[in-house]
Amino acid sequence: MGAPWRQLLVAAACLSASTAARILAVYSVPAWSHWNVFRPLLWELAERGHHVTILTSHRENQPHPNWTVAPIGEHLDLMPGTYIDIFSFGADKIGMIRRLMRYGERSCPRLMEEPEVQRLLASPDESFDLLIAELFFNDCLLVLAHKFRVPIVGTCPFEGAPWMDDMVANPQPPASVPYALLDYGRLDSLLDRALNAAYGALVRAYRRHVYLPAVDAVVKKYVPGAPPLADLERTTSLVMINWHLSFNRPRPMLPNVVGYGGMHIKAPKALPQNIQKFLDDAENGAIYFSLGTNVKSTDMKNETKLAFAEAFSRLKQRVLWKVDEDELPKQPSNVMTSKWLPQQDILAHKNVRLFMTHGGLMSIQEAIYHAIPVIGFPVFADQFHNMNRAEELGFGIKITFANISLESITWAVSEVLETSSYREAVQYRSRLFHDSPRTPLEKAVYWIEYVIRHKGAQHMRSGALDLSWFQLLLLDVVGAIILVTVILLFSVSVILRLLLRTIRHVPAVMTKKKVSKRD
């Protein structure tokens, strides 16, 4: 049977499992790392016959016949500022959240003014079956679900935040589940647990009483009669988080909270010839070094770059280093640099022994998938949390940028390469990742089609969404117990006082009777 016929049969099988739907997808956040995670999901949905209209800030150079890509927010800046700003951005956790929320407030009017958004809001006959939206401070575009009367699937590029759990009333015990945007691997001390709980409460309060009202005010200018976003987001059918049991801490998850961690990982492709030869000839192994897309080598201090270069020059391994400049000062002969490197294909090479990373979640997942230990240099967001977890699980070492030096780099590289426990720990995690009946992408697509098939899957909706906060915390039950206890204690005390009076009264009466008889 020829290839076209096989493709036709696969498509028919897919469509028999789930009727083709019209999906509106909103990915306006200007971060390539986010788009790289969600693009495979949207592509796979299109491959299965669904038509996907994508509102995105990223230019898409590979069209799909079932895709309609509309550019929005192309000039939005997620983190305006310099390299120094990024470091303060990462160090101040509450300030980081406030800054991201200010990004949401700042971007909302610009997004609502986008021609494609305006067209959709004004369209009298456009229709969709589902809205898939990235849950990352672009909340104003959830109003499209109200416009088209469709269920919402929210997707998160990291392992979730307190308000995302609130959207579906998912349990979130602050005593055992560290929030990903805090610098914790685990919660060992009383202070850690107290700060974790306080952080969650503070972020929720700020978002609900400051951020959402500000965004609501903008939305209502463009969509009169739109419900409050706080109410709209609580109609969410499914929340998908970048979580995988091989790495992330176990946590409670309702049926409509799905972990898709590793969904972006693809089978390795052939490497460019120069990189293939560089790695093939690495008799003592190779190291891959990349700080992702947001931290650029051009922003790094000169002494930091020189510390890396000097440390690499002392190694017998070869080093592939992703940089954003044509050449580095004092570049060692065992180092190859490039402005772009195919990271997943490189990590799949048999000679790669170590991954030096910024600690982004997708990079950590790729390292686990390919069983490569890591040294992490976290900068902001969940990177500190991820590297703390990698250290806790025994397959990584964290070095903050403030502590980067020739000595710290040399020690860390030597420690990881020469101590077998790091390799063994990541191999164990890799086995856990691969031990699954289906891939993360297959799992993600299944649950999205499940929501489509069941018209929003309201049977998965938690009854906790209908309870007030004090009912959810059982404060009314505690109050009732206290009230009943007080009433019982009061009643018992009254009864006891009456008994005591009666007991005291009886001898007095008996004495009077005896006296009267003598008389």
Secondary structure, DSSP 8 states (H G I E B T S, - for coil): --HHHHHHHHHHHHHHHS---EEEEEE----HHHHHHHHHHHHHHHHTT-EEEEEESS---S--TTEEEEE--TT--SS-S-HHHHHHHHH-HHHHHHHHHHHHHHHHHHHHHSHHHHHHHH-SS---SEEEEE-SS-GGGGHHHHHHT--EEEE-SSS--HHHHHHHT----TTT---TTSS-S---SHHHHHHHHHHHHHHHHHIIIIIHHHHHHHHHHHSTT---HHHHHTT-SEEEES--TTTS------TTEEE-TTTT--------HHHHHHHHT-TT-EEEEE-TTTS-GGGS-HHHHHHHHHHHHT-SSEEEEE-SSS--TT--TTEEEES---HHHHHTSTTEEEEEE---HHHHHHHHHTT--EEE---STTHHHHHHHHHHHTSEEE--GGG--HHHHHHHHHHHHH-HHHHHHHHHHHHHHH-SSS-HHHHHHHHHHHHHHTTTTGGG--GGGGS-HHHHTTHHHHHHHHHHHHHHHHHHHHHHHHHHHHHHHHHHHHHHHHHHHH-
